[in-house]
């Protein structure tokens, strides 16, 4: 299985990217990456929004980069706690599939 970095292409972030912006990028995932060793895990943005709402700690307007500070568990590979979070799209997403997913979000 290829590493997650090869399966996902990061969305450019100027620091203003919010969690609710995932709808503008069809098929996007939140990519949690260990800053020390590079271990990665992808999450559905909807799941993160629901969890933040349960905790009354945010939702759609939460900055994507700020989510990494909420992760308190150590990396399973290097056992350190230094995370970064980014929004990423599948690398093999073609235009037809992107239009289909955009239609699902819209309706």
Residue frames as qw, qx, qy, qz and C-alpha x, y, z in Angstrom:
[[0.000, 0.890, 0.455, 0.000, 0.00, 0.00, 0.00],
 [0.404, 0.518, -0.048, 0.752, 1.45, 3.43, -0.93],
 [0.259, -0.273, -0.487, 0.788, 2.07, 5.95, 1.87],
 [0.109, 0.785, 0.553, -0.256, -0.70, 8.45, 2.54],
 [0.078, -0.668, 0.192, 0.715, 1.40, 11.31, 1.16],
 [0.087, -0.108, 0.767, 0.626, 1.34, 9.57, -2.24],
 [0.036, 0.500, 0.855, 0.136, -2.42, 9.00, -2.02],
 [0.061, -0.888, -0.416, 0.186, -3.27, 12.57, -0.99],
 [0.415, 0.418, 0.093, 0.803, -2.33, 15.98, -2.41],
 [0.230, -0.486, -0.465, 0.703, -2.30, 18.82, 0.19],
 [0.142, 0.867, 0.409, 0.246, -4.61, 21.77, -0.37],
 [0.372, 0.366, -0.178, 0.834, -2.67, 25.09, -0.36],
 [0.437, -0.765, -0.457, 0.119, -3.16, 26.80, 3.01],
 [0.269, 0.589, -0.139, 0.749, -2.29, 30.41, 3.77],
 [0.144, -0.022, -0.661, 0.736, -3.34, 30.07, 7.40],
 [0.428, 0.058, 0.135, -0.892, -6.94, 31.07, 6.71],
 [0.497, -0.033, -0.781, -0.377, -8.21, 27.59, 5.75],
 [0.536, -0.227, 0.446, -0.680, -11.19, 26.62, 7.93],
 [0.326, -0.003, 0.942, -0.086, -12.62, 23.20, 8.61],
 [0.539, 0.566, 0.477, -0.401, -15.84, 24.12, 6.80],
 [0.293, 0.685, -0.416, -0.522, -13.85, 24.80, 3.62],
 [0.382, -0.146, 0.898, 0.164, -13.65, 21.05, 2.98],
 [0.573, 0.566, 0.551, -0.217, -16.80, 21.40, 0.85],
 [0.345, 0.841, -0.220, -0.355, -14.87, 23.45, -1.72],
 [0.125, 0.537, -0.820, -0.154, -12.43, 20.56, -2.19],
 [0.897, -0.011, -0.128, -0.424, -14.37, 17.41, -3.18],
 [0.929, 0.043, -0.350, 0.115, -13.18, 14.19, -1.58],
 [0.167, 0.672, -0.490, 0.529, -10.92, 16.04, 0.85],
 [0.805, -0.387, -0.423, 0.152, -9.66, 14.53, 4.09],
 [0.300, -0.892, 0.299, -0.157, -7.95, 15.90, 7.18],
 [0.831, 0.275, -0.393, 0.281, -4.41, 14.59, 7.12],
 [0.571, -0.792, 0.206, -0.057, -2.85, 14.27, 10.57],
 [0.761, 0.460, -0.329, 0.317, 0.94, 14.06, 10.26],
 [0.717, -0.595, -0.035, 0.362, 3.64, 13.56, 12.90],
 [0.226, 0.953, -0.198, 0.025, 6.09, 16.43, 12.46],
 [0.421, -0.668, 0.609, 0.075, 8.95, 14.30, 13.79],
 [0.467, -0.170, 0.839, 0.222, 8.75, 11.04, 11.81],
 [0.278, 0.206, -0.530, -0.774, 6.12, 11.64, 9.10],
 [0.076, 0.277, 0.955, -0.073, 3.54, 9.06, 10.21],
 [0.294, -0.001, -0.176, -0.940, 0.11, 9.98, 8.79],
 [0.139, 0.387, 0.900, -0.144, -3.57, 9.21, 9.21],
 [0.148, -0.202, -0.383, -0.889, -6.51, 10.58, 7.22],
 [0.116, 0.394, 0.754, -0.512, -9.87, 11.54, 8.76],
 [0.080, 0.642, 0.617, 0.448, -13.21, 12.60, 7.31],
 [0.060, 0.243, -0.160, 0.955, -13.77, 16.34, 7.97],
 [0.565, -0.453, -0.318, -0.612, -17.44, 15.73, 8.83],
 [0.781, -0.327, -0.498, 0.186, -16.39, 13.41, 11.65],
 [0.439, -0.004, -0.318, 0.840, -14.04, 16.05, 13.09],
 [0.213, -0.355, -0.093, -0.905, -16.76, 18.73, 12.90],
 [0.710, -0.449, -0.426, -0.336, -19.25, 16.47, 14.70],
 [0.724, -0.241, -0.464, 0.450, -16.71, 15.67, 17.42],
 [0.234, 0.140, -0.191, 0.943, -15.82, 19.34, 17.96],
 [0.427, -0.422, -0.217, -0.770, -19.51, 20.18, 18.28],
 [0.771, -0.391, -0.502, -0.015, -20.00, 17.39, 20.85],
 [0.619, -0.206, -0.352, 0.671, -17.15, 18.82, 22.89],
 [0.019, -0.964, -0.261, 0.038, -18.46, 22.37, 22.35],
 [0.541, -0.534, 0.258, 0.596, -14.98, 23.27, 21.14],
 [0.012, 0.420, -0.471, -0.776, -15.61, 24.46, 17.58],
 [0.667, 0.482, 0.542, -0.171, -17.10, 23.42, 14.28],
 [0.649, 0.645, 0.289, 0.282, -17.06, 24.74, 10.72],
 [0.161, 0.959, -0.131, 0.194, -15.14, 28.00, 11.50],
 [0.725, -0.584, 0.297, 0.211, -12.27, 26.18, 13.30],
 [0.289, 0.775, -0.522, -0.211, -8.90, 26.71, 11.55],
 [0.949, 0.160, -0.270, -0.019, -7.49, 23.44, 10.16],
 [0.479, 0.472, -0.552, 0.492, -3.98, 24.10, 11.53],
 [0.347, -0.486, 0.444, -0.668, -5.38, 24.61, 15.05],
 [0.926, -0.146, -0.124, -0.324, -6.76, 21.08, 15.15],
 [0.721, 0.291, -0.548, 0.309, -3.27, 19.63, 15.53],
 [0.027, -0.441, 0.548, -0.711, -2.98, 21.24, 18.98],
 [0.748, -0.251, 0.145, -0.597, -6.02, 19.24, 20.14],
 [0.909, 0.112, -0.402, -0.015, -4.33, 15.88, 19.47],
 [0.408, -0.747, 0.450, -0.269, -2.80, 14.75, 22.76],
 [0.958, -0.132, 0.254, 0.022, -1.93, 11.12, 22.05],
 [0.295, -0.627, 0.582, 0.425, 1.64, 10.18, 21.07],
 [0.568, 0.508, -0.495, -0.417, 2.64, 9.10, 17.60],
 [0.967, -0.113, 0.182, -0.141, 2.41, 5.30, 17.26],
 [0.830, 0.441, -0.179, 0.290, 5.74, 5.22, 15.45],
 [0.446, 0.448, -0.384, 0.673, 8.09, 7.57, 17.33],
 [0.498, -0.558, -0.598, 0.288, 6.07, 8.15, 20.58],
 [0.203, -0.116, -0.126, 0.964, 6.39, 11.94, 20.36],
 [0.132, 0.752, 0.617, -0.187, 3.56, 14.47, 20.47],
 [0.034, -0.519, 0.204, 0.830, 4.21, 16.99, 17.70],
 [0.465, 0.470, 0.741, 0.116, 1.45, 17.05, 15.12],
 [0.131, 0.300, -0.224, -0.918, 0.42, 19.07, 12.09],
 [0.459, 0.483, 0.726, -0.169, -2.94, 18.96, 10.36],
 [0.102, 0.330, -0.396, -0.851, -3.76, 19.83, 6.77],
 [0.724, 0.433, 0.320, -0.431, -6.59, 19.42, 4.31],
 [0.134, -0.363, 0.788, 0.480, -5.73, 17.10, 1.42],
 [0.771, 0.356, -0.020, -0.528, -7.46, 15.75, -1.69],
 [0.875, 0.002, 0.465, 0.136, -6.97, 12.30, -3.23],
 [0.183, -0.527, 0.535, 0.635, -4.12, 12.39, -5.74],
 [0.162, 0.089, 0.868, 0.460, -6.03, 10.24, -8.24],
 [0.283, 0.623, 0.547, -0.483, -9.21, 12.37, -8.19],
 [0.274, 0.222, 0.580, 0.734, -10.34, 13.01, -11.77],
 [0.179, -0.020, -0.030, -0.983, -12.63, 15.84, -12.87],
 [0.544, -0.269, -0.611, -0.509, -15.65, 13.58, -13.35],
 [0.571, -0.366, -0.678, 0.284, -15.44, 12.25, -9.79],
 [0.194, -0.132, -0.295, 0.926, -14.83, 15.77, -8.43],
 [0.343, -0.156, -0.269, -0.886, -18.03, 17.00, -10.11],
 [0.618, -0.331, -0.680, -0.216, -19.97, 14.03, -8.72],
 [0.487, -0.316, -0.584, 0.567, -18.74, 14.69, -5.17],
 [0.009, -0.017, -0.081, 0.997, -19.42, 18.42, -5.50],
 [0.476, -0.273, -0.476, -0.687, -22.98, 17.57, -6.49],
 [0.607, -0.369, -0.691, 0.134, -23.38, 15.41, -3.39],
 [0.312, -0.222, -0.403, 0.832, -22.23, 18.27, -1.15],
 [0.152, -0.075, -0.170, -0.971, -24.51, 20.74, -2.91],
 [0.589, -0.285, -0.492, -0.574, -27.66, 18.60, -2.70]]
